[in-house]
């Protein structure tokens, strides 16, 4: 199935959300050990989950800093690319800043949203006059009790594929 169609169906169907999560494991094998799961998806927002399990724990049995950082990257990047289209824009993580506030001792949830107005102001309009733009995307990760575990800013560089130089 076409990834864009699958994403659209996943916004309205628990079955297709499950299919999307299975497909993401195939498309991004690096994330398989973490067990990331997209739990909610809409046109403007995404919610993802990091399970509290052995492979995501550090030496003091809290959620590992790198697992939390990777969830921030995944959550923001997935929503951007699903909104903008992977066939139209190249998306590269330029920088990731993470502030850790509280030790995670249960499942963690990341939430990120990008309205149409935000996309227009930060991506579409700047790309009319610039070859590439870097957009900061803030994402908070909380535990199931609502404690804020991290605040991260993923700086994504976006460029129209037509302007990407390829080696010949």
N, C-alpha and C positions, 0 to 999 in steps of 0.2 A: 504494500500500500504506500502511496505517496506520503512522505512525512508531513507535509502541510495539511493534507486531508485528515491524517491520523490525529494531528494536534487539534484540528477543528472539531472532530468527533469527540475527542477526549474532554473537551470543555462541557459537553452535555451528557456524557454517558460514563458511568462507573466502569462498564466493561471496557470501553475504549481507553479509559484512563489506565486500566490495568494493562491493556495491550501496549500502550505508550511506554509504560514503565518497563515492560519486558523488552521492547525495542530499544529503549535507551541503554539497557545493559549491553546490547549487542553493538550499538553505535559508539558507546563510550566505555570500553572495557576497564579503563583505569578506575572507574567508580564502582565496579562490581563489589569489591570487598567491603566497601562502606555501607552498601544497601540503601543508598539514597532512594527516596520515593517521592514522586510528585503526588501530592494529596488533593490539591485543588488547582484548577487552571481556568482562567477566564481570559477575555480579550485583553484586559489591562493588568492582570495580577496573577501571581503564582504563589503557592504555598508548598514547601518541600519538607521532608522529614529525614532526620538522621537518627537511626535507631541506637539506643543504648545497648551495645553488645560488645563482646570481647575485642573484636578487631578495631573498634572505634575508641577504645579506652587507653589512657596513658598509665604510667607507673603507679599513680595513686587512685586508680579506678574512676577517674573523671573522664569526660569526653576529651579526646585528644585535640590539641590546638590546630593541628594540620587538617584533621577531619572537619572541624568547624570552618576553617578557612576555605577548604575545598567546597563545602556546601554553599558558602557565600558566592564563590565563583560560579558554581553550577547554576544556582538559582537565578542570579542576575543575567548570566550569559544565555541561559535557556529562554527566559522570557524575551530578551532582546531579539535573539535570532528567530524566535517563533513569531514575533510581531513584525520584524523587518523583512524576513525571508532569507534563508541561507543561500539561495541562488542569486540574490541581488547584492548583498553586502558581505564583505569579509569582516570578521570580528576577531580581534586579537586582544588578549589581556595584556595591558601595558604595566599595570601596577595594582597591587592589592594591599590595602591597609586594614589591619584588624586590631580593635581594642577589645580585650578580654575583661569582662566585668564580674563573672560569677562562674563557679565550677559546675559543669553539667553532670548530674548524677541520674539522669533519666533521658528519655527521647527528647530531641531538640527539633524545633520548627523554625524554618526561615520563611520570611515573607518579603516580597518585593512587588512593586507596582510601577507601571509606566503608562501614564495617560496619553491620549493622542496629542494633546497640547504640549506635554513634556517632550514627546518624540519630535514634534514639529519644531519647537524652540531649540532643542539640543542637538538634533540630528539632521532633519530634512532641510531646514533653512541654512544652517552652516555649510552643509555639503553642496549647496548651490554655488558657493564661492570658494570653498576650500577642498583640497584633494582628499583630506582625511580629517576626522574629528575625534577627540578623546572625550568620552562622557563618563562622569563619575556616577556610580549607581550605589546608593546606600541601602544596606540590608541589615536588618536586626534578626538575631537568632535568640529565641526564648526557649525555656524548658516548658514542660506541660503545666507547671504551676504558674507560669507567667513571668518568672525571673528572667531578666535580660542577661544572656550569656555573653553575647558579642554584639558589637556594632562594627560593620565592615563597610569599606568603600572600595568597590571594584572599578578601576579605571579602564574602560574598554575603548580601544581604537577601532573606529569603523571607517570603512572605505568601500566605495562602489567597486564591484568586481571589474567593471569596465576600465577603471583607472589603476588596477593592479598590474604592475610590470611583471611580465613573465620572461624567463630565460628562453632564448631561441637557439 
